[in-house]
């Protein structure tokens, strides 16, 4: 089953090395390094990080406040437009 995850500002601001976070495949892995964090031009919080990816390897991902974490599985199943519509519905508190 594909999980839809939309991080909040507090989740992004609290993320630190050693915490669990989704990788680009949607698997929750340990964060090994955070290399960027801030607010975008619209004031939304973001974080860019590496997670564990097998023995002696890591993989990068990023999260942005209020936006669906677009994993490989999600983008294979849904178009960008469909994900945009889901994001708007979910952000408005609809299911």
C-alpha positions as CSV (number, residue, x, y, z in Angstrom):
1,X,0.0,0.0,0.0
2,X,1.3,3.5,-0.9
3,X,1.3,6.0,2.0
4,X,0.5,9.6,1.4
5,X,2.5,11.7,3.9
6,X,2.2,15.5,4.2
7,X,4.6,16.9,6.8
8,X,3.8,19.8,9.1
9,X,6.0,22.7,9.9
10,X,6.7,21.4,13.4
11,X,7.7,18.0,12.0
12,X,10.2,19.6,9.5
13,X,11.6,21.9,12.1
14,X,12.1,19.1,14.6
15,X,13.7,16.6,12.2
16,X,17.3,15.8,13.3
17,X,20.0,13.2,12.5
18,X,19.0,9.8,13.9
19,X,15.3,10.4,13.5
20,X,13.2,8.4,11.1
21,X,12.1,10.0,7.8
22,X,10.8,8.8,4.5
23,X,13.3,8.1,1.7
24,X,12.4,8.7,-1.9
25,X,10.7,5.2,-2.1
26,X,8.5,6.0,0.9
27,X,10.3,3.7,3.3
28,X,11.0,5.2,6.8
29,X,14.7,5.2,7.4
30,X,17.2,6.7,9.8
31,X,18.4,10.3,8.8
32,X,22.2,10.3,8.5
33,X,22.7,13.9,7.5
34,X,20.7,17.1,7.1
35,X,22.3,19.4,4.5
36,X,19.7,22.2,4.0
37,X,16.8,23.6,6.0
38,X,14.8,26.9,5.8
39,X,11.8,28.6,4.5
40,X,11.0,28.9,0.8
41,X,9.9,32.2,-0.9
42,X,6.3,31.5,0.1
43,X,7.3,31.0,3.8
44,X,6.9,27.2,3.8
45,X,9.4,25.2,5.8
46,X,11.6,22.6,4.0
47,X,14.4,20.2,4.9
48,X,16.8,18.3,2.7
49,X,18.5,15.2,4.1
50,X,20.1,11.8,3.6
51,X,18.7,8.6,4.9
52,X,20.3,5.1,5.3
53,X,20.1,3.1,2.1
54,X,21.7,-0.3,2.6
55,X,25.1,-1.0,4.1
56,X,27.5,2.0,3.8
57,X,25.1,3.9,1.5
58,X,22.7,6.8,1.7
59,X,20.0,8.4,-0.4
60,X,18.7,11.9,-0.5
61,X,15.2,13.2,0.0
62,X,13.4,16.5,0.9
63,X,10.2,17.4,2.6
64,X,8.2,20.6,2.4
65,X,5.5,21.8,4.8
66,X,2.0,21.1,3.6
67,X,3.1,19.2,0.5
68,X,2.8,15.5,-0.4
69,X,6.1,13.7,-0.1
70,X,6.2,12.5,-3.8
71,X,7.7,9.1,-3.6
72,X,8.7,6.9,-6.6
73,X,5.5,4.8,-5.9
74,X,3.2,7.8,-5.8
75,X,4.6,9.3,-9.0
76,X,4.4,6.0,-10.8
77,X,0.7,5.7,-9.9
78,X,-0.6,9.3,-10.1
79,X,0.2,12.2,-12.4
80,X,1.5,15.4,-11.0
81,X,-1.9,17.1,-11.6
82,X,-3.6,14.3,-9.6
83,X,-1.2,14.7,-6.8
84,X,-1.7,18.5,-6.8
85,X,-5.5,18.0,-6.5
86,X,-5.0,15.4,-3.7
87,X,-2.7,17.9,-1.9
88,X,-5.3,20.7,-2.1
89,X,-8.1,18.4,-0.8
90,X,-6.0,17.0,2.0
91,X,-4.7,20.4,3.0
92,X,-8.2,21.7,3.2
93,X,-9.1,18.8,5.7
94,X,-11.0,16.7,3.1
95,X,-10.4,13.1,2.4
